[in-house]
Amino acid sequence: MKNLIEINNKEKHNLLLNSIKRRVIILNTLAVTFSSQKKTTFNKFKLQYCVRNYYLKSVIVLLCIIGTFSLKAQGTMPIYSDYLSDNVYLVHPAAAGVGNAAKLRLTHRQQWSDNENAPSLQTLSYHQRFGKKMALGGMLFNDKNGYHSQLGVRATYAYHLNFGRDDALNQLSLSLSGSYVQNSVDQRSFTAFDPVISQVIESDHYVNADFSAAYFNLDGYVYFTAKNLLLNTKNSVDNNYSSLNLRTYLLTMGYFFGWQKRLQVEPSVMLQFVEKTQEFSMDINAKVYKLLDRNKRIWLALSYRQSLDGNKLQELSQITPIAGFEIDRYLIAYTYTHQLGDITFTNGGFHQFTLGINLFEKRPKDQGYIPRFNPFLFKNDN
């Protein structure tokens, strides 16, 4: 059976190589024809358009073909700067149940707004504390990037231990999450003359798990998350399970200043490391809160992400300003990400909107005076 699978894989790769060779021959023929064509200006522009159009389609199709032979499972949901929009649970599941209310958050992110079929991401998350120590959370996400898309769900169980007094936060939080992700590649719009393209929606799925821990001590906090702990995923070529290392490690540290005042500042740092590719990046963040009334607050944040591996041409560098407004139980935030450097994917930016509502609000004894979790409760309140 294994030999048959290897033969089928070789045949598919031979088809892929023949497809690439055929496209190269056609491109060379068009180029020679264009160079020898001197009849009219109209014909020159027509041939030039054909070359550009065919070249563009060839690049897109070949990249997608190559992608179908690889294991299409990705690192579940991409990690952006939306954790600064009072949505830490997306990145660190240990945040489930932290705060004085259940949190429902909806996000929509559109990248490269000046390009058609640009990447987009939608998330819907909810987490709530039950009793003093237990919390549950869940998330749905839809991530689409051109012909490829992934739809996933994550469920979280969190356990919180408080070691301090009733009016001072000294808490350790642990959580375990399980996720299910379905990947799809839509080949129906590919050119039909390549035999390696099946002209169908090809899909597969996999499950994974995350571990997350957090420690809070009044003004400071530390989060650590290990994502994608399981190393097996289903191979779409031979329908067997193969090893695929998707592990990603995240460490976030922050401190809160001015919690007894109407103006608060929260600097933080997030480190991200991908085990298989050895990618390492750092987020440097600053967030300022301004209390307008007992139930109204605005905040501004600025995040700078820098890749710390590779040469200068490969290093990722981007800056993200964020603005948010909270009134009573409701939240709205806007995020804009701009790439820095001489080489960027596009001139357009990355736009994201976040809508949120806090449900079942209460005043817990162990978190009631911490504006970072409960922004409208102060120590001098009656």
Buried (B, 14 or more C-beta within 10 A) or exposed (E): EEEEBEEEBEEBEEBBEEBBEEBEEBBEEBEEEBEEEEEEEEEEEEBEEEBEEBBEEBEBBBEBBEBBBEBBBBBBBBBBBBBBBBBBBBBBBBBBBBBBBBBBBBBBBBBBEEEEEBBBBBBBBBBBBEEEEBBBBBBBBBBBBBBBBBBBBBBBBBBBEBEEEEEBBBBBBBBBBBBBBEBBBBBEEBBEEBEBBEEEEBBBBBEBBBBBBBBBBBBEBEBBBBBBEBBBBBBBBBEEEEEBEBBBBBBBBBEBEBBEEEEBEBBBEBBBBBBEEEBBBBBEBBBBBEBEEEEBBBBEBBBBBBBEBEEEEEBBBBBBBBBBBBEEBEBBBBBBBBBEEEEEEEEBBBBBBBBBBBEEEEEBEBBBBBBBBBBBBBEEEE
